[in-house]
Amino acid sequence: MTLFSLIVALLIEHLRPISTERFVEAPLKAFAHFLEDRFNDGEARHGAVAWWVAMLSVGFVSALAYFVLWHVHPLLAMVFNVVILYFTMAFRNLSRFFSDLQLALRMGELARARQLIGVWRKRSHDASSSTEVARLAIEEALIAAHRNVFAVIFWFILLPGPSGALLYRLARFFDEEWSLRKGEPEFGDFGEFAHRAFAALDWLPVRLSAAAFSIVGDFEDAVYCWRAQAAQWADKASGILLASGGGALGVRLGMPVHESGEIVERPEMGIGDEADADFMQSTIGLIWRTLVLVFLVLALLGVAGWVGH
């Protein structure tokens, strides 16, 4: 049922992608503001209480709903899985942005490519070269593939019903939403625990995604870059994904980029040639091969479990 639910959810999301801003982020923002209004006094310990209240309540309700539906009929439980996965994964949104960027670069429409990468990253890249745009697009794709797909799948498999996928998506949102407000005086350290909690939840999935990139790409270069470069990136989790992904693809990522009117210094990730539209196509192939590998592992585990019974 796990593998079938994932495949069905991805197919539906591909055919009819969801508006994440309207149906996912808007309700989550309302939930986050609800917690802030009732718990936030600027202290990290109250942020921890709010985080645990949200996670335990959502996890309990989703797990309970799954088990009730399972006892009514397993098909209803599977439908519940598919619905939650549909709302927690955003594979089609990733491929849409990436495909549009790739097409713009191939057509020589640098201004449009700069606009698209700016919308995707929520930063201005009006002075970026085509190489910088391709490099940034590959970086965003590798990180988004992990956070929108592979990590969601990991937690979906690990916890009962769809509660794992739901909790990971919620934890990721709290980290992103409250990290943006870290500098506000009235917000204080309320979001500090959410950041540390998400880093803990993402610790193993990040490394599994990096290992999968290595297996389906250039294994030797991916492992070398992972070990030699990942720690240099400001966010170590992203550094692991970019170093292993760049090594697996044979492309240079990171490095200085034009951003919001200035040059942002960044360490070099990966190894090989400069990024371009062709490497963007290779990135799509890497992500799809990783997804196939995940499905293959799940299928083998399912067969092993069936044989064991």
Buried (B, 14 or more C-beta within 10 A) or exposed (E): EBBEBBBBBBEBBEEEBBEBEEEBBEEBEEBBEEBBEEBBEEBBEBBBBBBEEBBEEBBEEBBEBBEEBBEEEEEBBBBBBBBBBBBBBBBBBBBEBBEBBBBBBBEEBBEBBBBBBBEBBEEBBEBBBBBBBBBBBBBBBBBBBBBBBBBBBBBBBBBEBBBBBBBBBBBBBBBBBBBEBEEEEEBBBBBBBBBBBBBEBBEEBBBBBBBBBBEBBBBEBBBBBBEEBBEBBEEBBBBBBBBBBBBBBBBBBBBEBBBEEEEEEBBBBBBBEBBBBBBBBBBBEBBEBBBEBBBEEBEEEBEEEEEEE
